[in-house]
Amino acid sequence: MFLKVRSENPSDYPAITEVNNLAFGQPAEGKLVENLRKNPKFVPELSLVAEVDGKIVGYILFFPVKIKSGTGEEKETISLAPLAVRPEFQKQGIGSELIKEGLKACLQLGYDSVIVLGHPEYYPNFGFEPTEKWGIKDPFGAPTEAFMALELKEGALEGTGGVVEYPEEFLDV
Ligand SMILES: CC(C)(COP(=O)(O)OP(=O)(O)OC[C@H]1O[C@@H](n2cnc3c(N)ncnc32)[C@H](O)[C@@H]1OP(=O)(O)O)[C@@H](O)C(=O)NCCC(=O)NCCS
């Protein structure tokens, strides 16, 4: 299997929506990506597809967010979501490859940490830990073990406790 991870092109948009629809079994995440693309903060270089033999089989998006402390300080970070792999291509390492390549791209673009709300058994494989370690809270009231973060640079999240502020597009999901 020849797997290539690359940034999206406009011609990929329909296939990206389809991958999300199939992976999640509902249209919300595909729609979220379409809505976020219209947000000026969207970073096309961090909207990545996994291609096998020219077919798009996986997708990952990183979107800039802020951690806001109670005293009004703000820390720039980036959220990982959604991550999707076509059902018939799952459990072959494609999700892992998207995460690893995505984390490298985030670091290259200057991000020092990543936040994710997701499967607590999956993301620790890549070094993610529950955000309560840093006093970082989610605005959705998710289970604490599902809200995780990773420092791309050691110590990046030290002293940054607060609430993660997501763009409003996420609040519709
Ligand atoms: C989650 C998802 C992206 C993983 O993609 P994938 O290509 O199947 O992942 P990988 O093949 O890289 O899996 C790596 C490991 O994680 C495990 N894993 C996959 N999904 C998992 C889950 N939901 N919970 C726990 N472990 C999981 C795999 O079993 C595999 O373990 P192994 O290497 O010991 O066999 C894919 O299952 C998917 O699209 N799911 C539906 C959408 C979704 O839930 N997205 C994530 C939202 S947080």
Ligand as a Chemical Component Dictionary entry (heavy atoms), coordinates in Angstrom:
data_LIG
# 
_chem_comp.id                   LIG 
_chem_comp.type                 NON-POLYMER 
_chem_comp.pdbx_formal_charge   0 
_chem_comp.three_letter_code    LIG 
# 
loop_
_chem_comp_atom.comp_id 
_chem_comp_atom.atom_id 
_chem_comp_atom.alt_atom_id 
_chem_comp_atom.type_symbol 
_chem_comp_atom.charge 
_chem_comp_atom.model_Cartn_x 
_chem_comp_atom.model_Cartn_y 
_chem_comp_atom.model_Cartn_z 
_chem_comp_atom.pdbx_ordinal 
LIG C1  C1  C 0 -10.032 6.802  15.016 1  
LIG C2  C2  C 0 -9.549  6.527  13.592 2  
LIG C3  C3  C 0 -9.242  7.822  12.879 3  
LIG C4  C4  C 0 -8.277  5.679  13.665 4  
LIG O1  O1  O 0 -7.768  5.513  12.364 5  
LIG P1  P1  P 0 -7.017  4.167  11.954 6  
LIG O2  O2  O 0 -6.380  4.387  10.630 7  
LIG O3  O3  O 0 -7.951  3.027  12.097 8  
LIG O4  O4  O 0 -5.933  4.114  13.095 9  
LIG P2  P2  P 0 -4.646  3.260  13.126 10 
LIG O5  O5  O 0 -4.711  2.106  12.169 11 
LIG O6  O6  O 0 -3.495  4.158  12.999 12 
LIG O7  O7  O 0 -4.798  2.710  14.613 13 
LIG C5  C5  C 0 -3.747  2.660  15.492 14 
LIG C6  C6  C 0 -4.198  1.918  16.716 15 
LIG O8  O8  O 0 -5.297  2.542  17.397 16 
LIG C7  C7  C 0 -6.335  1.623  17.607 17 
LIG N1  N1  N 0 -7.605  2.314  17.504 18 
LIG C8  C8  C 0 -8.221  2.728  16.393 19 
LIG N2  N2  N 0 -9.390  3.337  16.714 20 
LIG C9  C9  C 0 -9.485  3.295  18.073 21 
LIG C10 C10 C 0 -10.452 3.741  19.008 22 
LIG N3  N3  N 0 -11.591 4.325  18.608 23 
LIG N4  N4  N 0 -10.222 3.555  20.320 24 
LIG C11 C11 C 0 -9.093  2.954  20.725 25 
LIG N5  N5  N 0 -8.143  2.490  19.892 26 
LIG C12 C12 C 0 -8.345  2.658  18.578 27 
LIG C13 C13 C 0 -6.168  0.584  16.552 28 
LIG O9  O9  O 0 -6.728  -0.654 16.987 29 
LIG C14 C14 C 0 -4.665  0.514  16.443 30 
LIG O10 O10 O 0 -4.128  -0.250 17.469 31 
LIG P3  P3  P 0 -3.045  -1.371 17.138 32 
LIG O11 O11 O 0 -1.971  -0.690 16.337 33 
LIG O12 O12 O 0 -2.615  -1.812 18.494 34 
LIG O13 O13 O 0 -3.804  -2.385 16.371 35 
LIG C15 C15 C 0 -10.592 5.730  12.759 36 
LIG O14 O14 O 0 -10.925 4.565  13.472 37 
LIG C16 C16 C 0 -11.853 6.516  12.471 38 
LIG O15 O15 O 0 -11.954 7.220  11.456 39 
LIG N6  N6  N 0 -12.866 6.387  13.337 40 
LIG C17 C17 C 0 -14.143 7.060  13.168 41 
LIG C18 C18 C 0 -14.019 8.538  13.407 42 
LIG C19 C19 C 0 -13.389 8.872  14.726 43 
LIG O16 O16 O 0 -13.755 8.321  15.761 44 
LIG N7  N7  N 0 -12.416 9.793  14.693 45 
LIG C20 C20 C 0 -11.641 10.197 15.851 46 
LIG C21 C21 C 0 -12.409 11.125 16.690 47 
LIG S1  S1  S 0 -11.497 11.410 18.181 48 
# 
loop_
_chem_comp_bond.comp_id 
_chem_comp_bond.atom_id_1 
_chem_comp_bond.atom_id_2 
_chem_comp_bond.value_order 
_chem_comp_bond.pdbx_ordinal 
LIG C1  C2  SING 1  
LIG C2  C3  SING 2  
LIG C2  C4  SING 3  
LIG C2  C15 SING 4  
LIG C4  O1  SING 5  
LIG O1  P1  SING 6  
LIG P1  O2  DOUB 7  
LIG P1  O3  SING 8  
LIG P1  O4  SING 9  
LIG O4  P2  SING 10 
LIG P2  O5  DOUB 11 
LIG P2  O6  SING 12 
LIG P2  O7  SING 13 
LIG O7  C5  SING 14 
LIG C5  C6  SING 15 
LIG C6  O8  SING 16 
LIG C6  C14 SING 17 
LIG O8  C7  SING 18 
LIG C7  N1  SING 19 
LIG C7  C13 SING 20 
LIG N1  C8  SING 21 
LIG N1  C12 SING 22 
LIG C8  N2  DOUB 23 
LIG N2  C9  SING 24 
LIG C9  C10 SING 25 
LIG C9  C12 DOUB 26 
LIG C10 N3  SING 27 
LIG C10 N4  DOUB 28 
LIG N4  C11 SING 29 
LIG C11 N5  DOUB 30 
LIG N5  C12 SING 31 
LIG C13 O9  SING 32 
LIG C13 C14 SING 33 
LIG C14 O10 SING 34 
LIG O10 P3  SING 35 
LIG P3  O11 DOUB 36 
LIG P3  O12 SING 37 
LIG P3  O13 SING 38 
LIG C15 O14 SING 39 
LIG C15 C16 SING 40 
LIG C16 O15 DOUB 41 
LIG C16 N6  SING 42 
LIG N6  C17 SING 43 
LIG C17 C18 SING 44 
LIG C18 C19 SING 45 
LIG C19 O16 DOUB 46 
LIG C19 N7  SING 47 
LIG N7  C20 SING 48 
LIG C20 C21 SING 49 
LIG C21 S1  SING 50 
# 
